[in-house]
Amino acid sequence: MYTIDLQAEELQLLRSALRSYLQAFGHNEADLVQAAKKLMLKLPEVADTKAG
């Protein structure tokens, strides 16, 4: 298990990068797409990080 601390802007960048990845590779690499989707589900929403 790994833990990383991200600023709100960094979290938004990570979410955007994963969405771009899914758009670019969504048709050919089903296993990677599934892994990226699972990762996105683990990420908190940016609004949630500001509440703490």
Distance bins in CASP14 RR format, pairs under 12 A and 6 or more apart:
PFRMAT RR
TARGET T0000
AUTHOR 0000-0000-0000
RMODE 2
METHOD distances of the structure
MODEL  1
1 42 0 0 0 0 0 1 0 0 0 0 0
2 42 0 0 0 0 0 1 0 0 0 0 0
3 42 0 0 0 0 0 1 0 0 0 0 0
4 10 0 0 0 0 1 0 0 0 0 0 0
4 11 0 0 0 0 1 0 0 0 0 0 0
4 14 0 0 0 0 1 0 0 0 0 0 0
4 42 0 0 0 0 0 1 0 0 0 0 0
4 43 0 0 0 0 0 1 0 0 0 0 0
5 11 0 0 0 0 1 0 0 0 0 0 0
5 49 0 0 0 0 0 1 0 0 0 0 0
6 12 0 0 0 0 1 0 0 0 0 0 0
6 13 0 0 0 0 1 0 0 0 0 0 0
6 14 1 0 0 1 0 0 0 0 0 0 0
6 15 0 0 0 0 0 1 0 0 0 0 0
6 43 0 0 0 0 1 0 0 0 0 0 0
6 44 0 0 0 0 1 0 0 0 0 0 0
6 46 0 0 0 0 1 0 0 0 0 0 0
6 49 1 0 0 1 0 0 0 0 0 0 0
7 13 0 0 0 0 1 0 0 0 0 0 0
7 14 0 0 0 0 0 1 0 0 0 0 0
7 46 0 0 0 0 0 1 0 0 0 0 0
7 49 0 0 0 0 1 0 0 0 0 0 0
7 50 0 0 0 0 0 1 0 0 0 0 0
8 14 0 0 0 0 0 1 0 0 0 0 0
8 15 0 0 0 0 0 1 0 0 0 0 0
8 43 0 0 0 0 0 1 0 0 0 0 0
8 44 0 0 0 0 1 0 0 0 0 0 0
8 45 0 0 0 0 0 1 0 0 0 0 0
8 46 1 0 1 0 0 0 0 0 0 0 0
8 47 0 0 0 0 1 0 0 0 0 0 0
8 48 0 0 0 0 1 0 0 0 0 0 0
8 49 1 0 1 0 0 0 0 0 0 0 0
8 50 1 0 0 1 0 0 0 0 0 0 0
8 51 0 0 0 0 0 1 0 0 0 0 0
8 52 0 0 0 0 0 1 0 0 0 0 0
9 15 0 0 0 0 0 1 0 0 0 0 0
9 16 0 0 0 0 0 1 0 0 0 0 0
9 46 0 0 0 0 1 0 0 0 0 0 0
9 49 0 0 0 0 0 1 0 0 0 0 0
9 50 0 0 0 0 0 1 0 0 0 0 0
10 16 0 0 0 0 0 1 0 0 0 0 0
10 17 0 0 0 0 0 1 0 0 0 0 0
10 43 0 0 0 0 0 1 0 0 0 0 0
10 46 0 0 0 0 1 0 0 0 0 0 0
10 49 0 0 0 0 1 0 0 0 0 0 0
11 17 0 0 0 0 0 1 0 0 0 0 0
11 18 0 0 0 0 0 1 0 0 0 0 0
11 40 0 0 0 0 0 1 0 0 0 0 0
11 42 0 0 0 0 0 1 0 0 0 0 0
11 43 1 0 0 1 0 0 0 0 0 0 0
11 44 1 0 0 1 0 0 0 0 0 0 0
11 45 0 0 0 0 1 0 0 0 0 0 0
11 46 1 0 1 0 0 0 0 0 0 0 0
11 47 0 0 0 0 0 1 0 0 0 0 0
11 48 0 0 0 0 1 0 0 0 0 0 0
11 49 1 0 0 1 0 0 0 0 0 0 0
11 50 0 0 0 0 0 1 0 0 0 0 0
12 18 0 0 0 0 0 1 0 0 0 0 0
12 19 0 0 0 0 0 1 0 0 0 0 0
12 43 0 0 0 0 0 1 0 0 0 0 0
12 44 0 0 0 0 0 1 0 0 0 0 0
12 45 0 0 0 0 1 0 0 0 0 0 0
12 46 1 0 1 0 0 0 0 0 0 0 0
12 47 0 0 0 0 0 1 0 0 0 0 0
12 49 0 0 0 0 1 0 0 0 0 0 0
12 50 0 0 0 0 0 1 0 0 0 0 0
13 19 0 0 0 0 0 1 0 0 0 0 0
13 20 0 0 0 0 0 1 0 0 0 0 0
13 43 0 0 0 0 0 1 0 0 0 0 0
13 46 0 0 0 0 0 1 0 0 0 0 0
14 20 0 0 0 0 0 1 0 0 0 0 0
14 21 0 0 0 0 0 1 0 0 0 0 0
14 36 0 0 0 0 0 1 0 0 0 0 0
14 39 0 0 0 0 1 0 0 0 0 0 0
14 40 0 0 0 0 1 0 0 0 0 0 0
14 42 0 0 0 0 0 1 0 0 0 0 0
14 43 1 0 0 1 0 0 0 0 0 0 0
14 44 0 0 0 0 0 1 0 0 0 0 0
14 46 0 0 0 0 0 1 0 0 0 0 0
14 49 0 0 0 0 0 1 0 0 0 0 0
15 21 0 0 0 0 0 1 0 0 0 0 0
15 22 0 0 0 0 0 1 0 0 0 0 0
15 36 0 0 0 0 0 1 0 0 0 0 0
15 39 0 0 0 0 1 0 0 0 0 0 0
15 40 1 0 0 1 0 0 0 0 0 0 0
15 41 0 0 0 0 0 1 0 0 0 0 0
15 42 0 0 0 0 0 1 0 0 0 0 0
15 43 1 0 0 1 0 0 0 0 0 0 0
15 44 0 0 0 0 1 0 0 0 0 0 0
15 45 0 0 0 0 1 0 0 0 0 0 0
15 46 1 0 0 1 0 0 0 0 0 0 0
15 47 0 0 0 0 0 1 0 0 0 0 0
15 49 0 0 0 0 0 1 0 0 0 0 0
16 22 0 0 0 0 0 1 0 0 0 0 0
16 23 0 0 0 0 0 1 0 0 0 0 0
16 40 0 0 0 0 0 1 0 0 0 0 0
16 43 0 0 0 0 0 1 0 0 0 0 0
16 46 0 0 0 0 0 1 0 0 0 0 0
17 23 0 0 0 0 0 1 0 0 0 0 0
17 24 0 0 0 0 0 1 0 0 0 0 0
17 36 0 0 0 0 1 0 0 0 0 0 0
17 39 0 0 0 0 0 1 0 0 0 0 0
17 40 0 0 0 0 0 1 0 0 0 0 0
17 43 0 0 0 0 0 1 0 0 0 0 0
18 24 0 0 0 0 0 1 0 0 0 0 0
18 25 0 0 0 0 0 1 0 0 0 0 0
18 26 0 0 0 0 0 1 0 0 0 0 0
18 32 0 0 0 0 0 1 0 0 0 0 0
18 33 0 0 0 0 0 1 0 0 0 0 0
18 35 0 0 0 0 0 1 0 0 0 0 0
18 36 1 0 1 0 0 0 0 0 0 0 0
18 37 0 0 0 0 1 0 0 0 0 0 0
18 38 0 0 0 0 0 1 0 0 0 0 0
18 39 1 0 0 1 0 0 0 0 0 0 0
18 40 1 0 1 0 0 0 0 0 0 0 0
18 41 0 0 0 0 0 1 0 0 0 0 0
18 42 0 0 0 0 0 1 0 0 0 0 0
18 43 1 0 0 1 0 0 0 0 0 0 0
19 25 0 0 0 0 0 1 0 0 0 0 0
19 26 0 0 0 0 0 1 0 0 0 0 0
19 33 0 0 0 0 0 1 0 0 0 0 0
19 36 0 0 0 0 1 0 0 0 0 0 0
19 37 0 0 0 0 0 1 0 0 0 0 0
19 39 0 0 0 0 0 1 0 0 0 0 0
19 40 1 0 0 1 0 0 0 0 0 0 0
19 43 0 0 0 0 0 1 0 0 0 0 0
20 26 0 0 0 0 0 1 0 0 0 0 0
20 36 0 0 0 0 0 1 0 0 0 0 0
20 40 0 0 0 0 0 1 0 0 0 0 0
21 29 0 0 0 0 1 0 0 0 0 0 0
21 32 0 0 0 0 1 0 0 0 0 0 0
21 33 0 0 0 0 1 0 0 0 0 0 0
21 35 0 0 0 0 0 1 0 0 0 0 0
21 36 1 0 1 0 0 0 0 0 0 0 0
21 37 0 0 0 0 0 1 0 0 0 0 0
21 39 0 0 0 0 1 0 0 0 0 0 0
21 40 0 0 0 0 1 0 0 0 0 0 0
22 28 0 0 0 0 0 1 0 0 0 0 0
22 29 0 0 0 0 0 1 0 0 0 0 0
22 30 0 0 0 0 0 1 0 0 0 0 0
22 32 0 0 0 0 1 0 0 0 0 0 0
22 33 1 0 0 1 0 0 0 0 0 0 0
22 34 0 0 0 0 0 1 0 0 0 0 0
22 35 0 0 0 0 0 1 0 0 0 0 0
22 36 1 0 1 0 0 0 0 0 0 0 0
22 37 1 0 0 1 0 0 0 0 0 0 0
22 38 0 0 0 0 0 1 0 0 0 0 0
22 39 0 0 0 0 0 1 0 0 0 0 0
22 40 0 0 0 0 1 0 0 0 0 0 0
23 33 0 0 0 0 0 1 0 0 0 0 0
23 36 0 0 0 0 0 1 0 0 0 0 0
24 32 0 0 0 0 0 1 0 0 0 0 0
24 33 0 0 0 0 0 1 0 0 0 0 0
24 36 0 0 0 0 0 1 0 0 0 0 0
25 31 0 0 0 0 0 1 0 0 0 0 0
25 32 1 0 0 1 0 0 0 0 0 0 0
25 33 1 0 0 1 0 0 0 0 0 0 0
25 34 0 0 0 0 0 1 0 0 0 0 0
25 35 0 0 0 0 0 1 0 0 0 0 0
25 36 0 0 0 0 1 0 0 0 0 0 0
25 37 0 0 0 0 0 1 0 0 0 0 0
26 32 0 0 0 0 1 0 0 0 0 0 0
26 33 1 0 1 0 0 0 0 0 0 0 0
26 34 0 0 0 0 0 1 0 0 0 0 0
26 35 0 0 0 0 0 1 0 0 0 0 0
26 36 0 0 0 0 1 0 0 0 0 0 0
26 37 0 0 0 0 1 0 0 0 0 0 0
27 33 0 0 0 0 1 0 0 0 0 0 0
29 35 0 0 0 0 1 0 0 0 0 0 0
29 36 0 0 0 0 1 0 0 0 0 0 0
30 36 0 0 0 0 0 1 0 0 0 0 0
30 37 0 0 0 0 0 1 0 0 0 0 0
31 37 0 0 0 0 0 1 0 0 0 0 0
31 38 0 0 0 0 0 1 0 0 0 0 0
32 38 0 0 0 0 0 1 0 0 0 0 0
32 39 0 0 0 0 0 1 0 0 0 0 0
33 39 0 0 0 0 0 1 0 0 0 0 0
33 40 0 0 0 0 0 1 0 0 0 0 0
34 40 0 0 0 0 0 1 0 0 0 0 0
34 41 0 0 0 0 0 1 0 0 0 0 0
35 41 0 0 0 0 0 1 0 0 0 0 0
35 42 0 0 0 0 0 1 0 0 0 0 0
36 42 0 0 0 0 0 1 0 0 0 0 0
36 43 0 0 0 0 0 1 0 0 0 0 0
37 43 0 0 0 0 0 1 0 0 0 0 0
43 49 0 0 0 0 1 0 0 0 0 0 0
44 50 0 0 0 0 0 1 0 0 0 0 0
44 51 0 0 0 0 1 0 0 0 0 0 0
44 52 0 0 0 0 0 1 0 0 0 0 0
45 51 0 0 0 0 1 0 0 0 0 0 0
END
